């Protein structure tokens, strides 16, 4: 295999793994018992999944202009996604949303 085809294959694998991580976050939203668990699953998989997809697209980018734009998008998502997740959890805590404990019905 040549270097460009190897890099392109690695990019494809990263995009696929990122898509699977993001899909697992969607399953976590459906399976977790309470708000805090759901927001935790969504926040982690959102950042990790989109990060892997962006890295895979960077490896497959046709020119440097696309790479720079993707890096800016990646930086923006790495800064804003955890911050938004934290703000959402803090707002829920201030509104009195209780943490689920074992034995309670799912909310």
N, C-alpha and C positions, 0 to 999 in steps of 0.2 A: 504494500500500500504506500502511496505517496503521502507526503506531509499534508498537502491541502485536503485530500480525501479523509485523512485521519482526523484533522481538526474539524472538518465538516461532520464527520460521524460523532465525534465527541460533543459537538454542539447539538446534534439531534438527540443524543442520549440525555443531555442536560435538560433540554426542552421536555422530553418525555418524563423524566423523573420529576421535574417541576410541576408538570400537569398532574402526575399521580399524587404528589404532596398536596396540591391544591384540592384535588378530589377528596383526599382523606380528610381535609378540613371541612368540606361540605358534609361528609358523613359524620364528623364530630359534632357539627351543628345539630344534626338530627338525633344523635345518640346520647349526648351529654345531658345530665339531669337538671342542671340549673343554669341561670344566666351567666354566672361567673365562669363556669366550666366551658360554656359555649363561646364566650368572648375570648377566653384563653386559647381554645382550639383554633378559632378563626384568626386571631391575631398572629399566632405562631406560624400557622400554615400559609397564611396570606404572605407574610414577609419571606418565608423560606421558599415557597412555591414560585412567587413572582421573581425572587432573586435568582433562582435556578433557571427559570425561563429566560430572564434577561441575559444571564451569562451565556446560555446556549445561543441566543440570538446574536450576541456580540461575536461569538466564534464563527457564526455563519454570515456576518455582515459583509456586504460587497465592498464598502469603502470606509474611510476614516470618519467621514461626516456622520454616517449612521452609528458608528461605534461611540462617538462623542455624545450623540443624542441619547443613545441607550444608557450610557453611563450616567448622564444627568437624570434620566428617569429612574434608574436604579438608586441613585443617591437620594432622590426625592422620596421614593417609597421606603427606603431604609430609615429615613428620618421621620416620616409622617405616620406610617402604619403603627409602629409601637406607641407613638404619642397619642394617636387617636384611640387605640385600644385602652390605654391607661386612662384617658379622659372619660371614656365611656364607662369603665368600671368604677371610677371615682364618682361619677354622677349617679350611678346606680346605688352605690353605697350611701351617698348622701340622701337619696330618696328613700332609703330604708329597705332595699331589696336584700332579703336574708340569704345566707349561704345554705345550700342544701346539706342536710345531714342524713346519714344512713337510716333507713326506715321510713323516711318521709316519702309521700308520693312525688313523682316528678312534676315540675312546674313548667 
